[in-house]
Amino acid sequence: MNKPLALLLACVTVALMLGISWSLSLRRPWLALGFAAATILFIGFSFILKARACRRQEANNRDQG
């Protein structure tokens, strides 16, 4: 995974977590649960992207070597 993509994924994750804290400060539990669900789904999506990138890199290394 390249560094700009990893930075983007990290920033979006932090923004979603900030949304959780913001919604808790407003005393809106349903909004907090929505942000929590979005955060969990986004982190899962990030892991999937990272796994695919690692598989591609391993396949390229096997083809070259």
C-alpha positions as CSV (number, residue, x, y, z in Angstrom):
1,M,0.0,0.0,0.0
2,N,1.4,3.4,-0.9
3,K,2.0,6.0,1.7
4,P,-0.5,8.6,0.4
5,L,-3.3,6.1,0.4
6,A,-2.4,4.9,3.9
7,L,-2.4,8.5,5.1
8,L,-5.8,9.1,3.5
9,L,-7.3,6.0,5.2
10,A,-5.8,7.0,8.5
11,C,-7.2,10.6,8.3
12,V,-10.7,9.4,7.3
13,T,-10.6,6.9,10.2
14,V,-9.6,9.7,12.7
15,A,-12.4,12.0,11.3
16,L,-15.0,9.2,11.8
17,M,-13.7,8.7,15.4
18,L,-13.9,12.5,16.0
19,G,-17.5,12.2,14.8
20,I,-18.2,9.7,17.5
21,S,-16.8,12.0,20.2
22,W,-18.7,15.0,18.7
23,S,-22.0,13.1,18.7
24,L,-21.4,12.0,22.3
25,S,-20.8,15.6,23.4
26,L,-24.1,16.5,21.8
27,R,-25.8,13.7,23.7
28,R,-27.0,11.9,20.6
29,P,-26.4,8.2,21.1
30,W,-27.9,7.1,17.8
31,L,-25.6,9.4,15.9
32,A,-22.7,8.0,17.9
33,L,-23.7,4.5,17.0
34,G,-23.9,5.5,13.3
35,F,-20.4,6.9,13.4
36,A,-19.2,3.8,15.3
37,A,-20.7,1.5,12.6
38,A,-19.2,3.6,9.8
39,T,-15.8,3.5,11.5
40,I,-15.8,-0.3,11.9
41,L,-16.9,-0.7,8.3
42,F,-14.3,1.7,7.0
43,I,-11.5,0.0,9.1
44,G,-12.6,-3.4,7.6
45,F,-12.5,-1.9,4.1
46,S,-9.0,-0.6,4.8
47,F,-7.8,-4.0,5.9
48,I,-9.3,-5.5,2.7
49,L,-7.4,-3.0,0.6
50,K,-4.2,-3.6,2.4
51,A,-4.5,-7.4,2.0
52,R,-5.2,-7.0,-1.8
53,A,-2.1,-4.8,-2.1
54,C,0.1,-7.3,-0.3
55,R,-1.2,-10.1,-2.5
56,R,-0.4,-8.1,-5.7
57,Q,3.0,-7.3,-4.5
58,E,3.8,-10.9,-3.6
59,A,2.5,-12.0,-7.0
60,N,4.8,-9.5,-8.7
61,N,7.7,-10.6,-6.7
62,R,7.2,-14.2,-7.6
63,D,6.8,-13.4,-11.3
64,Q,10.1,-11.4,-11.3
65,G,12.1,-13.8,-9.1
